[in-house]
């Protein structure tokens, strides 16, 4: 066709591979969403009181946070005990917002004492980062939701 230049295949291929790379980074090798998985692994670590799982799911920045972090295994155990007192807990991932290539925000609604007269909900926004090929929780913002 006159006047129309074909797109060279190497740049087009680079764009396609870049998009696929982003999808793989979001989804992860096991098919589950990476950022969501990091948050769910953090919550599981708190439920089990597993220091190794907690360290695996979080960054040093998060672990050393004065309000939400647990810098030692003893602190992880103490968090697990506080978490156990809030059961049953229900967690709903309501969204994942990709900030850039290695940062995503996972939004959740967490219901504590679910199904009881004392039930309450907190909306959480977990910032996750991709480090060494794995998503990890790096920070969290929380907002108490109004009763519904």
N, C-alpha and C positions, 0 to 999 in steps of 0.2 A: 504494500500500500504506500503510495507516495505521500511524503510529508509526515509519516509516522515512524519514529525510531523504536526498535524493540529495546526493552529494558535489558541491560546486560545481566546475565544470570548470576554472576557472583554477588553483586549488591542485593539483588532480590533474594537470593538464598540466605544471605547474611541477615536480612530482615526477618525472614521466616524462622531461621534458627534462633534469632534473638527472642522472638515471641515464644517459641517453644521452650527456650531456656527459662523464660519468666514463668511459664505454666509449670514446668518441672520444679522450679524452685518453690512455687506456691503449693503445689500438690505433694511433692516429695516422692521418693522412690517407692514407697509402699502404697501410693494411691490416696493416702489421706492428706488433708490439708495441713501443711507444716505449721503455720502460725497457730491454728486452732489446736493442733496436737500439743504444742508446747504448753498452752494454757491448761488443757485437760491433764497433761502429765504433771504440771505443778499442783493442781488440785488433788490428783491421785496421790502424789507424794505427801501432801499435807494429811490426807485421809489415812495413809498407811504409816505415817511418821518416818518415812524412808529418807535418810540424809542423802544417800547416793542418788536417788531419783530426783530429789529437790535440787541438788547441785547440777545434775544433768539437764534439768528443765529451765534453769535460771542463769543469769549472768552474775559476775561478781558485783556489779553495780546494784542489781536488785537485792542480792543477798545482804549487802551492807546497808540497805536503806533502813534508817532509824525507826521508821514507823511500820513498814510491812515486811521487811527482810528478816532473815534468820542466818546470821553469819557463822553459827556453830551448829554442830549436830544436836547439842543440848537445846538450842533455840528451836530447831526443827521439831524436836520431841515436844517441847512446850506448846508450839503452834498446833501440833497434831492433837494435843489434849484439849486445847481451846476449840478447835474445829470439831472434835467429837461431841462436845457439849451442844453444838448447834445443829445436830442431825435431827431429822433427815434433811439433807441438803439436795436441792435440785439446781442444776446449772444448764442454762440454755445459751448457746452461742447464737447471737442475733445478727452478727455481721463481721466481715473481715474487710478492712480498708487497707489497700496497698499504698504505702507512703512513698516508697522508692524501691530500688532493686533489693535492698537488704533490710528493710524495715516495714512492718505491717502492724496495724492495730486490730486487736480482736475485741469485739464488744460482746459482753455477756450480761445476762440477768441472772443473778444468783438468789435463790430463795432459801432462807435458813428457817429451821424448825417447820419445814414444809408440811402442810396438812394439819397443823395445830392452831390453837387460838392465838399463839404468840408468833405466827409466821410473819416474816418481813422480807423485803426484797432490796437488793442493792444492784444498781447498774454499774458495771465495771468496764473500763477500757484498758486492756493490757497492751502495752507496746512490746512487740517482739522484734528481735533482730536475728539475722542469719549470720551465724559465726561458725567457722570450721564445718560448714556443710549442714548445720542443724539449726532449727529455729529455737530460740530461748527467750523467756520472759525477761525483759530488761527494766520495765517500770509499769506502774498501774495507777490509774486515776479512778476514783470511786465517787459515786453520787447516790445518796439514799433516795429511792423512788417514793412518791406519795402512795399511801395505801389505796388499793383498788378493790 
